[in-house]
Amino acid sequence: VGAISLVSSPPTDVAGIYSDLETFGFSFFILITMWLRYTRIMSVFPLESRRVINLNIMLLFCVSVEPFLFNLVTKPPLVTDYGKYASVTSTLYALDLRAMFAILGGFTLTLASDERKLLPKELITQYRIEGVIWFVAGLIFAVTALPVFFMITAPDGKPIRYYLWVVPVLLLYVGRALQKRVVPKV
């Protein structure tokens, strides 16, 4: 969807090309991160309950609307009240990401449950740490949905919310790198 939107409204200058690639790259990065995590979880997670199936459906919905919402945030149409439109679309985007991160965090913590015995004991601590990191990342996205993070702007005039969205993604990768140093490899 994101790639199609790039083709449907090509940039008219070199700066626009870089900007479009940068924004598309962020959206792609979010989606590939979700896909990699989901694949890792579902390789050992049984689809045994209605709750898990419903969460999978909700996750699929959130993943499928991410490019749409991100496109509305980065390339809004001409609207009469741009401020309100941008605030609402970026809030919805932050909440969409919060839902994705929270669902995957929940799945990860469920895998790490001692009672379920889905993972070898050596991996339980690692998955618990990862689950908490995913929940914290989701919480950061939820916090950025607060109106104050749209009203406060960076020096370039863009809402600070947009820049804060990088923090949870970095948290995942920094947390993973630190975890490799702390948790013994199996």
C-alpha positions in Angstrom: 0.0 0.0 0.0 2.8 2.4 0.9 4.7 1.7 -2.3 1.5 2.2 -4.4 1.0 5.6 -2.8 4.5 6.6 -3.7 3.8 5.7 -7.3 0.4 7.4 -7.4 1.8 10.7 -6.2 5.5 10.9 -7.2 7.6 13.7 -5.7 8.4 16.7 -7.9 11.9 17.4 -6.6 14.9 15.7 -5.3 14.2 16.6 -1.7 10.7 15.0 -2.1 12.3 11.8 -3.3 14.5 11.5 -0.2 11.5 12.5 2.1 9.3 9.9 0.5 11.9 7.2 0.8 12.5 8.1 4.4 8.9 8.0 5.4 8.3 4.8 3.4 11.4 3.3 5.0 10.0 4.0 8.5 6.6 2.4 7.7 8.4 -0.6 6.1 10.6 -0.9 9.2 7.6 -1.0 11.5 5.9 -3.6 9.4 8.9 -5.8 9.0 9.6 -5.6 12.7 6.0 -6.7 13.4 6.3 -9.6 10.8 9.6 -10.9 12.2 8.3 -10.8 15.8 5.0 -12.4 14.8 6.8 -15.2 12.9 9.1 -15.8 15.9 6.2 -16.0 18.3 3.9 -18.1 16.1 6.5 -20.7 15.4 5.9 -22.0 18.9 2.6 -20.4 19.9 -0.5 -22.7 19.5 -3.7 -21.1 18.2 -5.7 -22.8 20.8 -8.2 -20.3 22.1 -10.8 -17.9 20.7 -8.9 -15.1 22.5 -5.7 -15.8 20.6 -7.6 -16.0 17.3 -9.3 -12.7 18.1 -6.0 -11.0 19.0 -4.5 -12.4 15.7 -7.4 -10.8 13.8 -7.0 -7.5 15.6 -3.3 -7.6 14.9 -3.9 -8.3 11.2 -6.3 -5.3 11.1 -3.8 -3.0 12.8 -1.0 -4.1 10.5 -3.2 -3.7 7.4 -4.2 -0.1 8.3 -0.7 1.0 9.3 0.3 2.0 5.8 -3.0 3.8 5.2 -2.7 5.8 8.5 1.0 6.5 8.0 0.2 7.8 4.5 -2.4 10.1 5.8 0.1 11.4 8.4 2.9 11.9 5.9 0.9 13.0 2.9 -2.4 14.5 4.0 -4.9 15.5 1.4 -6.1 19.1 1.1 -8.5 19.6 4.0 -10.2 22.6 5.5 -8.9 22.1 9.0 -5.3 20.8 8.6 -4.4 21.0 12.3 -7.4 19.0 13.5 -7.0 16.5 10.6 -3.2 16.0 11.3 -3.9 15.7 15.1 -6.5 13.0 14.6 -4.7 11.0 12.0 -1.4 11.0 13.9 -3.3 10.0 17.1 -4.9 7.1 15.3 -1.5 6.1 13.9 0.1 6.1 17.4 -2.8 4.1 18.8 -2.6 1.6 16.0 1.1 1.1 16.7 0.3 0.8 20.4 -2.1 -2.0 19.7 0.4 -3.9 17.6 3.2 -3.6 20.1 0.9 -4.5 23.0 -0.5 -7.6 21.3 2.9 -8.9 20.4 4.1 -8.1 23.9 1.2 -10.1 25.3 1.9 -13.0 23.0 5.6 -12.9 24.0 4.8 -12.9 27.8 2.3 -15.7 27.3 5.1 -17.8 25.7 7.3 -17.0 28.7 4.8 -18.4 31.1 6.2 -21.2 33.2 2.9 -23.0 33.4 2.4 -23.2 29.6 5.8 -24.9 29.0 6.0 -23.6 25.5 9.6 -22.6 25.7 12.7 -24.3 27.0 13.5 -23.0 30.5 16.7 -21.3 29.2 14.6 -19.0 27.0 12.0 -17.9 29.5 13.9 -15.0 30.9 14.8 -13.8 27.5 11.2 -13.8 26.4 10.0 -12.1 29.5 12.5 -9.3 29.0 11.4 -9.0 25.3 7.7 -9.1 26.3 8.2 -6.2 28.8 10.2 -4.2 26.2 7.4 -4.7 23.6 4.8 -3.5 26.2 6.9 -0.5 27.1 7.3 0.4 23.4 3.5 0.2 23.1 3.1 2.4 26.1 5.4 5.0 24.6 3.2 5.0 21.4 0.1 5.4 23.6 1.7 8.3 25.5 2.6 10.0 22.2 -1.1 9.9 21.3 -1.8 12.5 24.0 -2.7 15.9 22.5 0.2 17.7 24.2 2.6 15.7 22.0 0.9 17.1 18.9 0.8 20.7 20.2 4.5 20.8 21.2 6.5 21.2 18.0 10.2 20.6 17.1 12.3 23.4 15.7 11.2 22.4 12.2 7.6 23.0 13.1 6.5 19.4 13.1 4.8 17.9 16.2 7.2 16.3 18.6 5.0 13.2 18.5 6.5 12.3 15.1 10.1 12.3 16.5 9.0 10.4 19.6 7.8 7.5 17.4 11.4 6.6 16.8 12.0 6.0 20.5 10.0 2.7 20.9 11.6 1.3 17.7 15.1 2.1 19.0 14.1 0.6 22.4 13.4 -2.7 20.7 16.8 -2.9 19.0 18.8 -1.4 21.9 17.0 -3.8 24.3 17.8 -6.7 22.1 21.5 -5.8 21.9 21.7 -5.3 25.7 19.9 -8.5 26.3 22.4 -10.4 24.2 25.1 -9.2 26.6 23.1 -10.0 29.8 21.2 -13.2 29.0 23.4 -16.2 28.2 22.9 -17.5 24.7 21.4 -20.9 24.4 
